[in-house]
Amino acid sequence: MAKIIIPTPLRKFTDNQSSFQATANNVGAALSELTETYPGIKGHLYDDQGQVRQFIKVFVGEDDIKSLDNENTAVETATVISIVPAIAGGCC
Amino acid sequence: MADIIITENARKVILKDAEQTYPHECCGFFYGTDEDTRTVLEAIPVENTKEENRERRFEISAKDYLKAEQYADEKGLTLLGVYHSHPEHPAIPSEHDLRQALPYFSYIIVSVKKAKTVNVLSWKLNDQGRFAEEKVINQNNPFDVDVFLSSYQ
């Protein structure tokens, strides 16, 4: 089980819910539960190959899952998963 | 064109950051309410973590983004968007801005020339995934005693 924090810009795809309670025991399965419940968010999280999009990071607590076990990272009841969009740009 | 109200305190923070960070791009988040009209009540600068070309690029760390969401939650405010500056360029979003733009967020851009603000525009993605300009309304802070008194002088 884990709590997934939905970033503000994607809450329009989760009926304005700021979090989602997943019952899965790893990050990938938890995110799958989220996208099954709210299919509109899927295209913003995954690319056409089913990989997490380049401009999206997934954190467990304060750690990027890339520094853990990626989507196989285990989660527990108290685990908080955060979806973090990359913020960048520039004038030219 | 949708309206976005920027209160005086938030505007001051954004412009000060844009001018002091010149010739580099500044960046930060802003918070407020999202009802019929968006109202920006507070802006908070964050570090431009881009390691090079900061005069024409900005990047915000994932940890600062997480903090911004937590701050909004704690304050009971909505994270409304991201501001950044365009040193020596107009306040119009570039292809780089568009590439990583997110739905829902407002993007306030400050054009700065020679460390002075030229103008401030706000943009938001439309349903076609293109930037549409929002009409910026500058608002004095309610209950600002100095502003209240100055109107009688």
gemmi code that builds the backbone of each chain (N, CA, C; Angstrom):
import gemmi

chains = {
    "A": [
        ("MET", (0.841, -1.211, 0.000), (0.000, 0.000, 0.000), (0.860, 1.238, 0.000)),
        ("ALA", (0.391, 2.248, -0.680), (1.158, 3.494, -0.697), (0.235, 4.638, -1.101)),
        ("LYS", (0.655, 5.824, -0.707), (-0.099, 7.023, -1.083), (0.643, 7.701, -2.233)),
        ("ILE", (-0.057, 7.963, -3.314), (0.558, 8.655, -4.449), (0.101, 10.110, -4.436)),
        ("ILE", (1.073, 11.022, -4.435), (0.747, 12.451, -4.487), (0.676, 12.875, -5.958)),
        ("ILE", (-0.449, 13.442, -6.329), (-0.655, 13.874, -7.712), (-0.204, 15.328, -7.834)),
        ("PRO", (0.656, 15.669, -8.790), (1.064, 17.075, -8.926), (-0.118, 17.930, -9.400)),
        ("THR", (-0.149, 19.153, -8.957), (-1.285, 20.045, -9.256), (-1.678, 20.050, -10.737)),
        ("PRO", (-0.721, 20.139, -11.683), (-1.140, 20.245, -13.092), (-1.857, 19.004, -13.620)),
        ("LEU", (-1.702, 17.868, -12.938), (-2.332, 16.634, -13.433), (-3.607, 16.274, -12.673)),
        ("ARG", (-3.997, 17.134, -11.737), (-5.186, 16.802, -10.938), (-6.471, 16.915, -11.736)),
        ("LYS", (-6.397, 17.603, -12.864), (-7.589, 17.671, -13.712), (-7.927, 16.275, -14.255)),
        ("PHE", (-6.944, 15.371, -14.222), (-7.170, 14.005, -14.716), (-7.542, 13.034, -13.585)),
        ("THR", (-7.547, 13.526, -12.335), (-7.878, 12.650, -11.199), (-9.076, 13.221, -10.428)),
        ("ASP", (-9.977, 13.813, -11.161), (-11.169, 14.417, -10.524), (-10.767, 15.378, -9.415)),
        ("ASN", (-9.664, 16.090, -9.627), (-9.145, 17.082, -8.681), (-8.675, 16.478, -7.357)),
        ("GLN", (-8.485, 15.177, -7.334), (-7.935, 14.552, -6.122), (-6.428, 14.802, -6.064)),
        ("SER", (-5.933, 15.184, -4.888), (-4.503, 15.480, -4.754), (-3.685, 14.245, -4.413)),
        ("SER", (-4.367, 13.167, -4.035), (-3.635, 11.945, -3.724), (-4.488, 10.724, -4.064)),
        ("PHE", (-3.810, 9.596, -4.140), (-4.479, 8.338, -4.489), (-3.900, 7.243, -3.613)),
        ("GLN", (-4.760, 6.436, -3.024), (-4.290, 5.358, -2.166), (-4.227, 4.069, -2.976)),
        ("ALA", (-3.028, 3.554, -3.168), (-2.851, 2.321, -3.941), (-2.627, 1.152, -2.988)),
        ("THR", (-3.043, -0.032, -3.422), (-2.877, -1.213, -2.558), (-1.670, -2.056, -2.965)),
        ("ALA", (-1.031, -1.708, -4.073), (0.082, -2.498, -4.611), (1.294, -2.471, -3.685)),
        ("ASN", (2.234, -3.397, -3.955), (3.422, -3.448, -3.091), (4.700, -3.003, -3.781)),
        ("ASN", (4.566, -2.446, -5.011), (5.728, -1.779, -5.591), (5.259, -0.568, -6.413)),
        ("VAL", (6.228, 0.272, -6.779), (5.891, 1.548, -7.406), (5.160, 1.360, -8.735)),
        ("GLY", (5.682, 0.465, -9.575), (5.073, 0.270, -10.895), (3.620, -0.160, -10.797)),
        ("ALA", (3.360, -1.100, -9.905), (1.995, -1.597, -9.748), (1.088, -0.521, -9.150)),
        ("ALA", (1.655, 0.280, -8.263), (0.865, 1.368, -7.667), (0.465, 2.383, -8.748)),
        ("LEU", (1.423, 2.712, -9.621), (1.114, 3.659, -10.700), (0.099, 3.060, -11.679)),
        ("SER", (0.188, 1.752, -11.897), (-0.787, 1.094, -12.773), (-2.193, 1.203, -12.197)),
        ("GLU", (-2.271, 1.032, -10.877), (-3.587, 1.188, -10.225), (-4.131, 2.587, -10.458)),
        ("LEU", (-3.226, 3.551, -10.352), (-3.637, 4.948, -10.561), (-4.171, 5.154, -11.982)),
        ("THR", (-3.429, 4.646, -12.971), (-3.839, 4.881, -14.358), (-5.071, 4.061, -14.747)),
        ("GLU", (-5.278, 2.944, -14.050), (-6.509, 2.176, -14.306), (-7.715, 2.910, -13.735)),
        ("THR", (-7.501, 3.555, -12.607), (-8.608, 4.303, -11.983), (-8.875, 5.605, -12.735)),
        ("TYR", (-7.796, 6.257, -13.171), (-7.922, 7.536, -13.882), (-7.177, 7.438, -15.222)),
        ("PRO", (-7.798, 6.845, -16.230), (-7.096, 6.596, -17.503), (-6.578, 7.879, -18.174)),
        ("GLY", (-7.215, 8.997, -17.894), (-6.800, 10.250, -18.541), (-5.395, 10.682, -18.175)),
        ("ILE", (-4.884, 10.187, -17.064), (-3.553, 10.625, -16.615), (-2.447, 9.801, -17.288)),
        ("LYS", (-2.805, 8.666, -17.860), (-1.798, 7.716, -18.350), (-0.861, 8.338, -19.388)),
        ("GLY", (-1.432, 9.055, -20.348), (-0.614, 9.648, -21.404), (0.347, 10.713, -20.897)),
        ("HIS", (0.082, 11.230, -19.705), (0.978, 12.244, -19.131), (2.085, 11.600, -18.302)),
        ("LEU", (1.907, 10.334, -17.957), (2.931, 9.634, -17.157), (3.829, 8.747, -18.006)),
        ("TYR", (3.228, 8.121, -19.036), (3.973, 7.131, -19.824), (4.036, 7.548, -21.291)),
        ("ASP", (5.142, 7.170, -21.945), (5.249, 7.411, -23.382), (4.639, 6.230, -24.146)),
        ("ASP", (4.756, 6.266, -25.474), (4.134, 5.221, -26.300), (4.736, 3.843, -26.049)),
        ("GLN", (5.972, 3.817, -25.521), (6.627, 2.525, -25.233), (6.310, 2.024, -23.820)),
        ("GLY", (5.469, 2.761, -23.119), (5.093, 2.343, -21.767), (6.125, 2.710, -20.709)),
        ("GLN", (7.098, 3.537, -21.098), (8.107, 3.987, -20.133), (7.658, 5.310, -19.500)),
        ("VAL", (8.079, 5.531, -18.259), (7.778, 6.817, -17.626), (8.371, 7.932, -18.489)),
        ("ARG", (7.580, 8.947, -18.765), (8.006, 10.008, -19.688), (9.305, 10.676, -19.235)),
        ("GLN", (10.017, 11.175, -20.225), (11.320, 11.807, -19.984), (11.207, 12.967, -18.989)),
        ("PHE", (10.094, 13.706, -19.062), (9.965, 14.903, -18.232), (9.214, 14.642, -16.926)),
        ("ILE", (9.081, 13.362, -16.582), (8.417, 13.003, -15.315), (9.401, 12.216, -14.446)),
        ("LYS", (9.488, 12.604, -13.185), (10.268, 11.813, -12.224), (9.306, 11.241, -11.185)),
        ("VAL", (9.684, 10.098, -10.659), (8.879, 9.480, -9.608), (9.756, 9.345, -8.369)),
        ("PHE", (9.268, 9.892, -7.275), (10.015, 9.839, -6.018), (9.302, 8.940, -5.010)),
        ("VAL", (10.096, 8.230, -4.230), (9.581, 7.532, -3.051), (10.198, 8.260, -1.864)),
        ("GLY", (9.348, 8.895, -1.093), (9.880, 9.781, -0.055), (10.668, 10.883, -0.731)),
        ("GLU", (11.946, 11.015, -0.377), (12.775, 12.064, -0.977), (13.759, 11.502, -2.000)),
        ("ASP", (13.531, 10.257, -2.409), (14.476, 9.619, -3.330), (13.849, 9.335, -4.688)),
        ("ASP", (14.586, 9.690, -5.733), (14.193, 9.342, -7.097), (14.239, 7.822, -7.232)),
        ("ILE", (13.198, 7.232, -7.815), (13.206, 5.756, -7.917), (14.366, 5.255, -8.780)),
        ("LYS", (14.954, 6.163, -9.605), (16.126, 5.740, -10.400), (17.296, 5.400, -9.501)),
        ("SER", (17.339, 5.998, -8.299), (18.423, 5.684, -7.359), (18.036, 4.527, -6.453)),
        ("LEU", (16.835, 4.008, -6.619), (16.372, 2.859, -5.829), (16.279, 1.651, -6.772)),
        ("ASP", (15.106, 1.094, -6.904), (14.958, -0.081, -7.770), (13.935, 0.214, -8.863)),
        ("ASN", (13.993, 1.474, -9.345), (13.051, 1.932, -10.378), (11.609, 1.538, -10.015)),
        ("GLU", (10.864, 1.047, -11.005), (9.456, 0.759, -10.734), (9.265, -0.484, -9.865)),
        ("ASN", (10.352, -1.250, -9.666), (10.255, -2.407, -8.769), (10.450, -2.026, -7.308)),
        ("THR", (10.701, -0.752, -7.056), (10.918, -0.308, -5.676), (9.721, -0.700, -4.800)),
        ("ALA", (10.018, -1.378, -3.722), (8.951, -1.842, -2.826), (8.334, -0.676, -2.056)),
        ("VAL", (7.052, -0.782, -1.803), (6.373, 0.248, -1.009), (5.614, -0.415, 0.141)),
        ("GLU", (5.432, 0.380, 1.190), (4.700, -0.099, 2.356), (3.549, 0.860, 2.633)),
        ("THR", (2.835, 0.572, 3.678), (1.640, 1.369, 3.975), (1.959, 2.856, 4.125)),
        ("ALA", (3.088, 3.144, 4.767), (3.408, 4.549, 5.042), (4.173, 5.220, 3.898)),
        ("THR", (4.413, 4.487, 2.810), (5.209, 5.041, 1.724), (4.432, 6.129, 0.976)),
        ("VAL", (5.145, 7.216, 0.672), (4.561, 8.285, -0.142), (5.295, 8.320, -1.482)),
        ("ILE", (4.535, 8.127, -2.548), (5.084, 8.202, -3.908), (4.684, 9.561, -4.480)),
        ("SER", (5.655, 10.285, -5.011), (5.344, 11.592, -5.617), (5.651, 11.562, -7.102)),
        ("ILE", (4.736, 12.078, -7.875), (4.960, 12.258, -9.315), (5.436, 13.692, -9.499)),
        ("VAL", (6.617, 13.846, -10.080), (7.232, 15.170, -10.149), (7.503, 15.556, -11.603)),
        ("PRO", (6.796, 16.546, -12.119), (7.077, 16.986, -13.488), (8.352, 17.834, -13.535)),
        ("ALA", (9.136, 17.663, -14.581), (10.328, 18.499, -14.742), (9.885, 19.909, -15.121)),
        ("ILE", (10.515, 20.897, -14.481), (10.178, 22.297, -14.761), (11.417, 22.956, -15.345)),
        ("ALA", (11.324, 23.384, -16.583), (12.468, 24.015, -17.236), (11.977, 24.813, -18.435)),
        ("GLY", (12.860, 25.620, -18.963), (12.522, 26.409, -20.147), (13.625, 27.414, -20.399)),
        ("GLY", (13.274, 28.463, -21.096), (14.277, 29.473, -21.382), (13.893, 30.314, -22.577)),
        ("CYS", (14.529, 31.458, -22.650), (14.048, 32.483, -23.575), (14.266, 32.163, -25.045)),
        ("CYS", (15.358, 31.384, -25.378), (15.646, 31.219, -26.803), (16.565, 30.033, -27.042)),
    ],
    "B": [
        ("MET", (-9.927, 35.943, -23.486), (-8.674, 35.842, -22.729), (-8.987, 35.767, -21.231)),
        ("ALA", (-8.492, 34.729, -20.570), (-8.728, 34.595, -19.125), (-7.909, 35.644, -18.368)),
        ("ASP", (-8.404, 36.005, -17.209), (-7.688, 36.979, -16.388), (-6.837, 36.273, -15.335)),
        ("ILE", (-5.750, 36.912, -14.977), (-4.974, 36.468, -13.815), (-4.605, 37.704, -13.011)),
        ("ILE", (-5.033, 37.714, -11.760), (-4.753, 38.851, -10.879), (-3.439, 38.590, -10.151)),
        ("ILE", (-2.544, 39.558, -10.208), (-1.277, 39.437, -9.471), (-1.262, 40.519, -8.397)),
        ("THR", (-1.265, 40.095, -7.154), (-1.270, 41.072, -6.070), (0.105, 41.743, -5.966)),
        ("GLU", (0.103, 42.911, -5.333), (1.304, 43.748, -5.315), (2.507, 43.034, -4.682)),
        ("ASN", (2.274, 42.351, -3.575), (3.386, 41.661, -2.907), (4.022, 40.614, -3.813)),
        ("ALA", (3.179, 39.820, -4.470), (3.701, 38.778, -5.352), (4.441, 39.407, -6.525)),
        ("ARG", (3.876, 40.465, -7.069), (4.515, 41.132, -8.214), (5.895, 41.675, -7.826)),
        ("LYS", (5.965, 42.263, -6.628), (7.249, 42.815, -6.172), (8.308, 41.725, -6.078)),
        ("VAL", (7.917, 40.583, -5.536), (8.869, 39.471, -5.382), (9.368, 39.005, -6.751)),
        ("ILE", (8.444, 38.870, -7.687), (8.804, 38.373, -9.020), (9.725, 39.362, -9.736)),
        ("LEU", (9.362, 40.639, -9.703), (10.174, 41.645, -10.417), (11.554, 41.817, -9.773)),
        ("LYS", (11.581, 41.795, -8.434), (12.868, 41.921, -7.737), (13.785, 40.755, -8.105)),
        ("ASP", (13.212, 39.573, -8.132), (14.002, 38.387, -8.487), (14.510, 38.503, -9.925)),
        ("ALA", (13.633, 38.920, -10.828), (14.011, 39.021, -12.244), (15.140, 40.033, -12.444)),
        ("GLU", (15.054, 41.159, -11.724), (16.052, 42.218, -11.911), (17.370, 41.882, -11.200)),
        ("GLN", (17.263, 41.274, -10.027), (18.499, 40.959, -9.283), (19.248, 39.771, -9.895)),
        ("THR", (18.516, 38.890, -10.558), (19.154, 37.704, -11.133), (19.767, 38.011, -12.503)),
        ("TYR", (19.315, 39.120, -13.109), (19.859, 39.532, -14.407), (21.390, 39.541, -14.365)),
        ("PRO", (22.140, 39.095, -15.348), (21.666, 38.720, -16.692), (21.218, 37.269, -16.820)),
        ("HIS", (21.102, 36.570, -15.683), (20.623, 35.189, -15.751), (19.108, 35.153, -15.641)),
        ("GLU", (18.553, 34.038, -16.015), (17.112, 33.850, -15.850), (16.815, 33.486, -14.401)),
        ("CYS", (15.792, 34.108, -13.856), (15.323, 33.717, -12.528), (14.169, 32.744, -12.701)),
        ("CYS", (13.755, 32.130, -11.608), (12.584, 31.255, -11.667), (11.995, 31.091, -10.271)),
        ("GLY", (10.745, 30.742, -10.231), (10.084, 30.546, -8.945), (8.667, 30.053, -9.139)),
        ("PHE", (8.024, 29.811, -8.028), (6.630, 29.350, -8.054), (5.718, 30.435, -7.517)),
        ("PHE", (4.455, 30.363, -7.886), (3.490, 31.273, -7.261), (2.238, 30.508, -6.866)),
        ("TYR", (1.595, 31.079, -5.852), (0.505, 30.389, -5.164), (-0.679, 31.347, -5.009)),
        ("GLY", (-1.851, 30.777, -4.901), (-3.002, 31.641, -4.689), (-4.285, 30.863, -4.746)),
        ("THR", (-5.294, 31.475, -5.336), (-6.603, 30.842, -5.430), (-6.989, 30.722, -6.897)),
        ("ASP", (-7.773, 29.689, -7.172), (-8.183, 29.442, -8.551), (-9.700, 29.317, -8.591)),
        ("GLU", (-10.354, 30.469, -8.656), (-11.813, 30.457, -8.737), (-12.183, 30.918, -10.140)),
        ("ASP", (-13.156, 31.791, -10.287), (-13.497, 32.253, -11.631), (-12.280, 32.933, -12.276)),
        ("THR", (-11.568, 33.679, -11.429), (-10.323, 34.316, -11.874), (-9.202, 33.852, -10.961)),
        ("ARG", (-8.062, 33.556, -11.555), (-6.906, 33.170, -10.739), (-6.344, 34.401, -10.038)),
        ("THR", (-5.989, 34.223, -8.790), (-5.374, 35.316, -8.042), (-4.055, 34.837, -7.451)),
        ("VAL", (-2.980, 35.498, -7.828), (-1.654, 35.160, -7.305), (-1.442, 35.948, -6.015)),
        ("LEU", (-1.360, 35.239, -4.904), (-1.222, 35.889, -3.601), (0.219, 35.916, -3.124)),
        ("GLU", (1.002, 34.957, -3.572), (2.364, 34.827, -3.054), (3.277, 34.229, -4.118)),
        ("ALA", (4.483, 34.740, -4.201), (5.481, 34.165, -5.120), (6.748, 33.878, -4.321)),
        ("ILE", (7.378, 32.774, -4.621), (8.609, 32.403, -3.916), (9.678, 32.000, -4.933)),
        ("PRO", (10.807, 32.725, -4.920), (11.903, 32.372, -5.840), (12.504, 31.025, -5.483)),
        ("VAL", (12.986, 30.312, -6.477), (13.781, 29.112, -6.246), (15.032, 29.194, -7.113)),
        ("GLU", (15.975, 28.327, -6.822), (17.256, 28.360, -7.525), (17.106, 27.873, -8.972)),
        ("ASN", (17.740, 28.608, -9.871), (17.876, 28.123, -11.247), (19.037, 27.131, -11.239)),
        ("THR", (18.712, 25.843, -11.350), (19.745, 24.812, -11.202), (20.452, 24.462, -12.513)),
        ("LYS", (20.100, 25.188, -13.564), (20.792, 24.945, -14.832), (22.267, 25.270, -14.632)),
        ("GLU", (23.141, 24.371, -15.061), (24.561, 24.565, -14.781), (25.228, 25.504, -15.774)),
        ("GLU", (24.669, 25.629, -16.957), (25.270, 26.541, -17.938), (24.152, 27.242, -18.720)),
        ("ASN", (24.531, 28.293, -19.432), (23.577, 29.063, -20.242), (22.414, 29.613, -19.424)),
        ("ARG", (22.709, 30.006, -18.185), (21.604, 30.478, -17.341), (21.058, 31.834, -17.782)),
        ("GLU", (21.778, 32.485, -18.714), (21.224, 33.740, -19.249), (20.090, 33.476, -20.233)),
        ("ARG", (19.916, 32.197, -20.619), (18.813, 31.895, -21.534), (18.126, 30.562, -21.231)),
        ("ARG", (18.411, 29.988, -20.086), (17.760, 28.735, -19.697), (17.503, 28.728, -18.184)),
        ("PHE", (16.452, 28.036, -17.786), (16.260, 27.794, -16.362), (15.793, 26.363, -16.151)),
        ("GLU", (16.031, 25.911, -14.946), (15.608, 24.564, -14.561), (15.371, 24.575, -13.051)),
        ("ILE", (14.321, 23.895, -12.632), (14.002, 23.824, -11.204), (14.150, 22.369, -10.770)),
        ("SER", (14.809, 22.164, -9.638), (15.062, 20.783, -9.202), (13.766, 20.100, -8.771)),
        ("ALA", (13.788, 18.779, -8.851), (12.626, 17.998, -8.427), (12.339, 18.229, -6.948)),
        ("LYS", (13.391, 18.386, -6.160), (13.174, 18.582, -4.719), (12.508, 19.928, -4.437)),
        ("ASP", (12.883, 20.969, -5.212), (12.201, 22.257, -5.036), (10.744, 22.154, -5.478)),
        ("TYR", (10.499, 21.336, -6.511), (9.108, 21.160, -6.935), (8.299, 20.480, -5.821)),
        ("LEU", (8.872, 19.444, -5.235), (8.186, 18.748, -4.140), (7.886, 19.692, -2.983)),
        ("LYS", (8.881, 20.534, -2.658), (8.680, 21.512, -1.579), (7.545, 22.471, -1.918)),
        ("ALA", (7.463, 22.859, -3.189), (6.417, 23.803, -3.606), (5.030, 23.193, -3.423)),
        ("GLU", (4.890, 21.930, -3.793), (3.591, 21.269, -3.608), (3.259, 21.160, -2.112)),
        ("GLN", (4.277, 20.830, -1.321), (4.052, 20.696, 0.129), (3.671, 22.047, 0.739)),
        ("TYR", (4.346, 23.101, 0.279), (4.064, 24.445, 0.799), (2.613, 24.841, 0.504)),
        ("ALA", (2.188, 24.592, -0.731), (0.810, 24.934, -1.112), (-0.177, 24.178, -0.232)),
        ("ASP", (0.109, 22.921, 0.002), (-0.772, 22.088, 0.816), (-0.850, 22.616, 2.248)),
        ("GLU", (0.317, 22.944, 2.795), (0.356, 23.435, 4.182), (-0.357, 24.768, 4.339)),
        ("LYS", (-0.246, 25.630, 3.313), (-0.831, 26.976, 3.393), (-2.295, 27.014, 2.944)),
        ("GLY", (-2.784, 25.898, 2.420), (-4.151, 25.897, 1.909), (-4.302, 26.720, 0.645)),
        ("LEU", (-3.210, 26.854, -0.094), (-3.224, 27.601, -1.357), (-3.079, 26.632, -2.522)),
        ("THR", (-3.297, 27.139, -3.707), (-3.103, 26.340, -4.913), (-1.794, 26.741, -5.572)),
        ("LEU", (-1.022, 25.742, -5.954), (0.189, 26.014, -6.748), (-0.286, 26.359, -8.155)),
        ("LEU", (-0.209, 27.646, -8.485), (-0.826, 28.113, -9.740), (0.115, 28.068, -10.932)),
        ("GLY", (1.425, 28.100, -10.669), (2.313, 28.060, -11.820), (3.739, 28.449, -11.521)),
        ("VAL", (4.439, 28.758, -12.584), (5.879, 29.010, -12.543), (6.150, 30.361, -13.205)),
        ("TYR", (7.030, 31.156, -12.581), (7.481, 32.369, -13.272), (8.950, 32.218, -13.631)),
        ("HIS", (9.344, 32.913, -14.684), (10.767, 33.019, -15.002), (10.994, 34.274, -15.821)),
        ("SER", (12.249, 34.631, -15.989), (12.554, 35.866, -16.727), (13.181, 35.543, -18.074)),
        ("HIS", (13.051, 36.507, -18.973), (13.711, 36.444, -20.279), (14.628, 37.665, -20.395)),
        ("PRO", (15.889, 37.524, -19.975), (16.813, 38.663, -20.080), (17.056, 39.051, -21.544)),
        ("GLU", (16.859, 40.313, -21.833), (17.081, 40.864, -23.181), (16.201, 40.189, -24.247)),
        ("HIS", (15.111, 39.606, -23.826), (14.165, 39.007, -24.778), (12.739, 39.328, -24.344)),
        ("PRO", (11.815, 39.286, -25.285), (10.420, 39.596, -24.934), (9.796, 38.533, -24.030)),
        ("ALA", (8.714, 38.907, -23.388), (8.051, 38.012, -22.420), (7.113, 37.039, -23.134)),
        ("ILE", (7.632, 36.472, -24.177), (6.848, 35.542, -24.993), (7.468, 34.153, -24.861)),
        ("PRO", (6.643, 33.120, -24.631), (7.231, 31.782, -24.437), (7.961, 31.284, -25.675)),
        ("SER", (9.094, 30.637, -25.434), (9.902, 30.098, -26.522), (9.506, 28.641, -26.790)),
        ("GLU", (10.130, 28.042, -27.765), (9.922, 26.606, -28.028), (10.369, 25.771, -26.829)),
        ("HIS", (11.434, 26.242, -26.156), (11.901, 25.524, -24.963), (10.854, 25.590, -23.850)),
        ("ASP", (10.226, 26.755, -23.738), (9.173, 26.890, -22.727), (8.002, 25.968, -23.054)),
        ("LEU", (7.659, 25.906, -24.322), (6.508, 25.092, -24.745), (6.767, 23.601, -24.542)),
        ("ARG", (8.003, 23.190, -24.825), (8.333, 21.759, -24.798), (8.033, 21.132, -23.434)),
        ("GLN", (8.281, 21.889, -22.370), (8.080, 21.310, -21.035), (6.917, 21.939, -20.287)),
        ("ALA", (6.073, 22.630, -21.033), (4.929, 23.258, -20.371), (3.911, 22.204, -19.947)),
        ("LEU", (3.276, 22.487, -18.840), (2.297, 21.559, -18.269), (0.896, 22.142, -18.393)),
        ("PRO", (-0.092, 21.260, -18.489), (-1.456, 21.779, -18.470), (-1.744, 22.434, -17.125)),
        ("TYR", (-2.731, 23.243, -17.085), (-3.238, 23.892, -15.876), (-2.375, 25.061, -15.395)),
        ("PHE", (-1.068, 24.914, -15.371), (-0.207, 25.960, -14.823), (-0.287, 27.247, -15.642)),
        ("SER", (-0.184, 28.371, -14.935), (0.074, 29.652, -15.587), (1.587, 29.852, -15.611)),
        ("TYR", (2.061, 30.462, -16.669), (3.493, 30.746, -16.805), (3.675, 32.257, -16.933)),
        ("ILE", (4.154, 32.855, -15.859), (4.420, 34.299, -15.879), (5.851, 34.503, -16.371)),
        ("ILE", (5.995, 35.350, -17.375), (7.323, 35.636, -17.936), (7.595, 37.132, -17.815)),
        ("VAL", (8.787, 37.448, -17.318), (9.205, 38.843, -17.156), (10.294, 39.151, -18.175)),
        ("SER", (10.046, 40.133, -19.007), (11.096, 40.593, -19.919), (11.948, 41.626, -19.183)),
        ("VAL", (13.267, 41.397, -19.183), (14.185, 42.285, -18.460), (15.255, 42.794, -19.415)),
        ("LYS", (15.440, 44.102, -19.455), (16.527, 44.661, -20.261), (17.387, 45.535, -19.371)),
        ("LYS", (18.686, 45.312, -19.433), (19.647, 46.055, -18.609), (19.200, 46.090, -17.148)),
        ("ALA", (18.788, 44.956, -16.655), (18.401, 44.753, -15.248), (17.127, 45.504, -14.854)),
        ("LYS", (16.371, 45.979, -15.830), (15.094, 46.636, -15.527), (13.952, 45.895, -16.220)),
        ("THR", (12.856, 45.771, -15.491), (11.695, 45.083, -16.052), (11.090, 45.887, -17.193)),
        ("VAL", (10.831, 45.207, -18.284), (10.177, 45.854, -19.431), (8.674, 45.561, -19.399)),
        ("ASN", (8.322, 44.322, -19.281), (6.909, 43.979, -19.106), (6.754, 42.571, -18.533)),
        ("VAL", (5.526, 42.291, -18.120), (5.200, 41.010, -17.494), (3.958, 40.452, -18.199)),
        ("LEU", (4.096, 39.259, -18.735), (2.956, 38.617, -19.395), (2.742, 37.236, -18.772)),
        ("SER", (1.521, 36.744, -18.898), (1.224, 35.408, -18.367), (0.593, 34.559, -19.455)),
        ("TRP", (0.943, 33.282, -19.434), (0.536, 32.358, -20.498), (0.052, 31.047, -19.892)),
        ("LYS", (-0.830, 30.389, -20.621), (-1.353, 29.096, -20.159), (-1.632, 28.240, -21.387)),
        ("LEU", (-1.370, 26.933, -21.274), (-1.649, 26.052, -22.412), (-3.154, 25.979, -22.661)),
        ("ASN", (-3.539, 26.030, -23.925), (-4.947, 25.824, -24.252), (-5.174, 24.342, -24.591)),
        ("ASP", (-6.382, 24.016, -24.956), (-6.717, 22.605, -25.217), (-5.966, 22.046, -26.423)),
        ("GLN", (-5.433, 22.929, -27.250), (-4.660, 22.486, -28.416), (-3.168, 22.354, -28.091)),
        ("GLY", (-2.814, 22.571, -26.815), (-1.414, 22.439, -26.423), (-0.549, 23.610, -26.847)),
        ("ARG", (-1.187, 24.747, -27.118), (-0.429, 25.959, -27.456), (-0.633, 26.991, -26.350)),
        ("PHE", (0.334, 27.905, -26.251), (0.211, 28.930, -25.225), (-0.813, 29.988, -25.636)),
        ("ALA", (-1.690, 30.310, -24.701), (-2.618, 31.430, -24.887), (-2.322, 32.445, -23.789)),
        ("GLU", (-2.339, 33.714, -24.162), (-2.010, 34.749, -23.182), (-3.160, 34.954, -22.199)),
        ("GLU", (-2.797, 35.179, -20.945), (-3.782, 35.549, -19.932), (-3.664, 37.055, -19.697)),
        ("LYS", (-4.787, 37.669, -19.403), (-4.763, 39.110, -19.152), (-4.312, 39.360, -17.715)),
        ("VAL", (-3.162, 40.021, -17.564), (-2.614, 40.280, -16.236), (-3.278, 41.518, -15.641)),
        ("ILE", (-3.833, 41.338, -14.454), (-4.420, 42.457, -13.716), (-3.605, 42.651, -12.448)),
        ("ASN", (-3.005, 43.832, -12.323), (-2.215, 44.109, -11.127), (-3.132, 44.665, -10.050)),
        ("GLN", (-3.018, 44.103, -8.866), (-3.923, 44.505, -7.796), (-3.134, 44.904, -6.562)),
        ("ASN", (-3.510, 46.065, -6.010), (-2.889, 46.444, -4.747), (-3.366, 45.498, -3.665)),
        ("ASN", (-2.542, 45.315, -2.660), (-2.930, 44.402, -1.591), (-4.096, 44.980, -0.810)),
        ("PRO", (-5.114, 44.162, -0.571), (-6.183, 44.646, 0.286), (-5.629, 44.902, 1.681)),
        ("PHE", (-6.115, 45.897, 2.328), (-5.719, 46.255, 3.696), (-4.267, 46.706, 3.794)),
        ("ASP", (-3.715, 47.146, 2.672), (-2.350, 47.682, 2.714), (-2.459, 49.137, 3.167)),
        ("VAL", (-2.052, 49.409, 4.400), (-2.253, 50.724, 5.000), (-1.536, 51.809, 4.198)),
        ("ASP", (-0.313, 51.520, 3.754), (0.447, 52.527, 3.014), (-0.269, 52.916, 1.729)),
        ("VAL", (-0.790, 51.918, 1.028), (-1.499, 52.202, -0.217), (-2.781, 52.974, 0.083)),
        ("PHE", (-3.453, 52.568, 1.147), (-4.702, 53.230, 1.530), (-4.451, 54.706, 1.838)),
        ("LEU", (-3.418, 54.969, 2.634), (-3.127, 56.350, 3.022), (-2.651, 57.177, 1.840)),
        ("SER", (-1.844, 56.551, 0.970), (-1.303, 57.316, -0.158), (-2.400, 57.773, -1.101)),
        ("SER", (-3.516, 57.052, -1.116), (-4.604, 57.450, -2.011), (-5.304, 58.697, -1.512)),
        ("TYR", (-5.021, 59.096, -0.272), (-5.647, 60.305, 0.292), (-4.675, 61.468, 0.363)),
        ("GLN", (-3.469, 61.293, -0.189), (-2.471, 62.370, -0.118), (-2.446, 63.167, -1.409)),
    ],
}
model = gemmi.Model(1)
for chain_id, residues in chains.items():
    chain = gemmi.Chain(chain_id)
    for i, (resn, *xyz) in enumerate(residues, 1):
        res = gemmi.Residue()
        res.name, res.seqid = resn, gemmi.SeqId(i, " ")
        for name, pos in zip(("N", "CA", "C"), xyz):
            atom = gemmi.Atom()
            atom.name, atom.element = name, gemmi.Element(name[0])
            atom.pos, atom.b_iso = gemmi.Position(*pos), 0.0
            res.add_atom(atom)
        chain.add_residue(res)
    model.add_chain(chain)
structure = gemmi.Structure()
structure.add_model(model)
structure.setup_entities()
